[in-house]
Amino acid sequence: MDRYKTAVEAALALRPDEPVYCFRPKVLSRDAKNFQDLFPGKTAYAVKTNGEPFVLDTLAKAGIDCFDVASPAEFAAVKAAAPQAEMLYMHPIKAQSDIRLALETYGIRTLSLDHEDEVAKILRIVRALDIDPATITLFVRIATKGHAAYELSKKFGAAPGHAVELLQRIDRIGFKCGLCFHVGSQIEEPETYERALASADWIRSRAGVDIVELDVGGGFPAVYGHDPRRKVREMPSLEDLMGQLKSDISEWEFDKQPLVAEPGRVIVAHCISLIVRVLLKKGRRLYIIDGIWASLSDSWTGKITLPARFIPDPARKTRSGDADKIVPFKVCGATCDSVDILSRPFWLPETVDTGDWIEIGHIGAYSLSLRTRFNGFYPDKVIEVDTPFDAGEAPEGFASIETMAD
Ligand SMILES: *Cc1c(COP(=O)(O)O)cnc(C)c1O
């Protein structure tokens, strides 16, 4: 991987027309260690957030030794990066052949489910492979209610009464019982976890079985940008959120058994930024060489305002507009599809123009993992950058930090 001090330096040296991912391994290690230090249990990185080999390698070196996986490709990616790591197969609805592969080839002994037919599927394979059920922990995924940027309980999770039955069934067969939930992604209200813990407590007391582990899922928020016209939205820091979660955990007496968390976004969001070129400026619209079918779909569906740094092309000698005026630009993606327009603007100096570059910050989560080859555009160039995106002075057009707030 080519290495540069800053993304600005890289943009000016490479003058890239294609998108360039700027990876900062030190930021990734720092954020992974920070989460591990704050969470009072096992940290299982959710591979779907960003499963690139360079990410998994860096995480393994940073001491992450447990991964939340959902498919054969993810089993293989983890095995390649961290051969000794533990894998938790936390997808509640799995193909029969994938369950067999997980148990037989990868030695996975932790799975989740939210329905009795999934118990039957797993049991059939456990019997066929002559595995003792007592060596396997089955987590019952419970449905939760909350306000995440992405609500997942519409799709997965057993209602409380159903979860009680599932636990009793699993226990009768001789599997170890766990409880898990995943409250969604980018959770900004700590009460969301508390409600899930309250529900888990109710289920545990009704089921009357031994719960050997509680998995609180992912959803921990990353800091992004914001609309500088509005007041900065109050968002708890990870320290505050974790402090609240810890006190809720002990209040509901879930501190007696081991805990697991499956963070994705909060660990990987800040370690990657993306340099894109402005293909054309049309009034207050910018057409850029990336979009919702490549790196930017998460910001589109999650309505996330991404921080953007202006990198002017020094070759452009004339500019119109006021360089000190930060204004919103509607951002249109590279494909011919008319829905390829971001749901939130980029805040940039009025002088930005065709041929300039923009460094889009904090897009390590759900970017590379969601790229498609639609219309022939597939960003795949990665460089290493030393300086964190938000280090030093707030640069021009950096719609993120407090300096832009009022
Ligand atoms: C996607 C997912 C995660 C990671 O979620 P983040 O919001 O990125 O932390 C964790 N657990 C499960 C089950 C998931 O589906």
The ligand as an SDF file (V2000), in Angstrom:
LIG
                    3D

 15 15  0  0  0  0  0  0  0  0999 V2000
  -24.7060   -5.5140   11.6310 C   0  0  0  0  0  0  0  0  0  0  0  0
  -24.6340   -6.2060   12.9250 C   0  0  0  0  0  0  0  0  0  0  0  0
  -23.7630   -5.7690   13.9270 C   0  0  0  0  0  0  0  0  0  0  0  0
  -22.9050   -4.5310   13.8000 C   0  0  0  0  0  0  0  0  0  0  0  0
  -23.6910   -3.3990   13.9050 O   0  0  0  0  0  0  0  0  0  0  0  0
  -23.0410   -1.9230   14.0470 P   0  0  0  0  0  0  0  0  0  0  0  0
  -24.2180   -1.0250   14.0760 O   0  0  0  0  0  0  0  0  0  0  0  0
  -22.1760   -1.7060   12.8610 O   0  0  0  0  0  0  0  0  0  0  0  0
  -22.2630   -1.8990   15.3170 O   0  0  0  0  0  0  0  0  0  0  0  0
  -23.7120   -6.4970   15.0950 C   0  0  0  0  0  0  0  0  0  0  0  0
  -24.4880   -7.5900   15.2800 N   0  0  0  0  0  0  0  0  0  0  0  0
  -25.3390   -8.0410   14.3520 C   0  0  0  0  0  0  0  0  0  0  0  0
  -26.1510   -9.2410   14.6140 C   0  0  0  0  0  0  0  0  0  0  0  0
  -25.4570   -7.3560   13.1460 C   0  0  0  0  0  0  0  0  0  0  0  0
  -26.3300   -7.7840   12.2210 O   0  0  0  0  0  0  0  0  0  0  0  0
  1  2  1  0
  2  3  1  0
  2 14  2  0
  3  4  1  0
  3 10  2  0
  4  5  1  0
  5  6  1  0
  6  7  2  0
  6  8  1  0
  6  9  1  0
 10 11  1  0
 11 12  2  0
 12 13  1  0
 12 14  1  0
 14 15  1  0
M  END
$$$$
